[in-house]
């Protein structure tokens, strides 16, 4: 695969990096990343992965753009209100980098379709904002042996971790979703807009590092960020032999859907 002059210019700042170079940029162009949720987390992740030249990016979301999204979901603009988020996201991504392929999935992600959605991708980004979706994504990725980045944001705080086969999974840390209404969503509690940019960009960085095979991923660790204190903390996460999905004797053998309140069906 030979680079065109335009590609050499477009990706020149990557190619200059010893850790990336021509070889790493080719890996990005051949890479495939699926983003589930075109909201506050998925928006910056999608923009940076498109700009980085990840060759195939899938984006799944069943929602339409509304005015309240624009405070943090920077992939959408005011003229996009009422448009499917996946279509708005695709247009923005191709405006940045028209040579990539963007696959859109305008539907809810469920136990019925998730294994088919993730099958062709190298890395998955969880950009959802509710616990049932996060457990579904975790279980499907563990069962399919797909690496993924988990993240969550609320108020002035965020967190993320990365799973690769053999490392502790999300369910190792959080065994079951909390009872309904026990933990507010960002729709109920609020979220500072730039938090999505901070954490979603870190998710994109994890995907890039995975694709080029460089650096240390956030496996076996949870990174938390408190914007008011301007404080990052990295917490070591031990695996659990009794984990229901990745343990020695798993009881979860297929993805399944937890009950989801209708008010929580939106992405971050």
N, C-alpha and C positions, 0 to 999 in steps of 0.2 A: 504493500500500500504506500503510494507516494503522495506527499502533501502537495497541494496546489500552492501557488504564490499567495493567494488570498488566505488559505489556511495557515500558512507559515506566519503571516502577519497577524491574523486573528488570535492565534494561540501562542504568539511569540513570548509573552510573559510566563507562560507555563513551560515552554520549551527551554527557556533560559535556566529553569530550576534543575539542579542536579537530580533531585528526587523524581522529577517528571520527565523532562527531556522529550525527544521524539518518540521513544518507546512508550513512555507513560501516556503521552497524548493519543497515541494509536489505541492504547487500551481503553481510554475514555471514549473515543469515537466508536469503538466496538462494544462498549458497555451498554447494559440495559437496566434501568431503574424504574420501579413502579412507586408512585406517590399516592397513598390513599388519603384523600382529603385535600381539597384545593382552598384551604382556609388560611388562618394566621401562620401555621407552621408550614403547610405545603406550599404557600405562595412564595416565600423567599427561597425555599429549597428548590422549587421548580425553576425559578429565575436563574439561580446560580448554577444549577446543573445544566441548564440550556446554554448559558454563557460559557461554561467550561467545556462544552462540546461532547457531553454524554450523548452517544449516537441515537439511542432510543429511550424515550421517557414516556411512561404511561402515567395517566392521571385519572383517578376514579373519584367521583363525587356525584351525588344525586340532587344537589341543591342548585338554586339560582342566586345570582348576585342581588343583595339588597343593600340599602343605604348604610345600615349599621355595620356591614362588613368592611367598608372602605377605610375605617380607622386603623386597621391592622393588616388587611389582606391585600398587600401591595401589588399583586399581580392583576387586580381588577381596577377599573376606573369608572367614573361616574356614568359615562355613556353605556357601560355594560350592565347597569341595573336592569334586572329582569331576564338577563341572558343566563344560560346554563354556565355554571362556574367552569366546567371542563372546557367549554368552547372559548370562554373569555381567557382562561389560562393558556390554552393552545395558541391563541392569536398573539398573546404577549410573548410567549416563548419563541415563536417563530419570527416575531419582529426583532428579537435579539439575535437569533441564530437560525436563519432559514434553511440551513443544511442538515439539521437534525430531524428525526422522525418523532412526532408526538401522537401517541395513541390515547384516545379518550374513551372513558367508560362512564356513561351517564346513567348510573344506577347505584342503588344501595349495595354495599358489600355485605354478604351474608355467608353463612355456612354452606349454602347451596352453590355459590359461585366463586368463593375465595381461592380455592385450590386451582381452579382454572385460570383465574386472573394472575396469580403469582407465578405460574408454571414457567413462563418464558423469560422471567426477569432474574438478573443477577443479585439484586439488592432491593429491599423493600423499605420505604419510609412511611412510618405511621404518623399521619398528620391529623388524627381524629381527636375528639375532645370528650369522649365518654368511655367509661370503663368496659361495658360490654364489647365495644368495637376493639378496644385495645387487647382484651383477652382473646378475642376471635383471631386477630392478626397474629398475636404471639403463638397461639396453638397451631394455626395453619402453617406458619413459618417453621416452627420446630418440627412438625410432622413432615413437612416437605423439605426440610434441611436447607432452608433459605435464610441467609443473613438479613437482619433488619435493624432499623434504628427506631427505638421508642422515644417519645417525648411528650411532655405535657406542660401547659402554661396556665397560670391563673394569677390574677392581681399583679403583683410585682415579682412573682417567683416562677421559676421554670426548672425542669429536670430532663435529663436524657440518659439513655444507656444503649448499648449495642449488643446484639446477640449474633453469634456465629455458632454453627454446630459444635457442641462440646462445651460451650460456655454457659454460665447461669442464664436462665431465661426470665422473662417478666413475671411468670407465675412462681418462680423460685423466690421472688421478692414479695410479691403481692399474691397470695394464694387464691383469693376469690375476690370478685368485685364487692365493694361495700354495699350495704343496703341502699335501695333507692332513696334519693334525697339526703343521704347522710353526708355527702360531699357535694358542694355546689359546683356547677359548671361555670365557665367564664361568662356565659349568658346571664347567670344569676348573680355572680360575685364581681364581675368586671375583670378586665385585663388591660394592662397598659400596652398600647399598640406596638411599641418597639420590642417588647418581649418576644413576639413572634419572630421578629427579624434576628434577634440574638440566637434563640434556640433552633429555629428553622435553618439558619445558616450553618449552625454546628452539625445539624443532621446532614446537610449537603456535604459538609467536610468529611464526615464519616463515610458517606457513600463514595466520595472521590478517593479517599485513602484506601478503601477496600478495593476499588477497581484498579488502582495503580499498584497495589500491594506494598505501600510504604507507610511507615509510622505505626503508632500504637493506637488501636481502636479502643473504644470504651466498653470492652468486654470485661465482665466480672467487676464492674464498677458503675455507680450511679453518680453522675455529675449534677449538682444542684447549683442554682444561681439565684441570689437575692439581690435585686436591682437597687433597692433602697439602701442596703448596706454595701453595695458594690462588692459582693463576696461570692466567690466560687468555692465549692467544696466537692471533693472527690471521695466517695464512700465505697470501700471495698465490699463486694457482694459475694459471699460464698454460695456455691451451688448446693442443692438439696437432693440427697439420694432418694427422698420420698416425694419429689415433685411429681404432680399428677400427669405431667406431659413429657418431661425430659428426664425423669428419675429412672431408677433401676427397674421398677415395676410399674410402668405408667398405666393409669386407668383411663386416660383420655386418648382414644385411638382415632377419632375423627373430629373435625371442627364442629362446634355447635353454637347456637345463638342463645345468649342470655336475653331475658326480657328487657326491653328498652323503652323508657317513657317517651312519648311522642315529642315532648319538648326538648329532648336531647339528641335529635337526629341531625344536628348540624355540625360541621367541622369547626375547628378552632378559628 
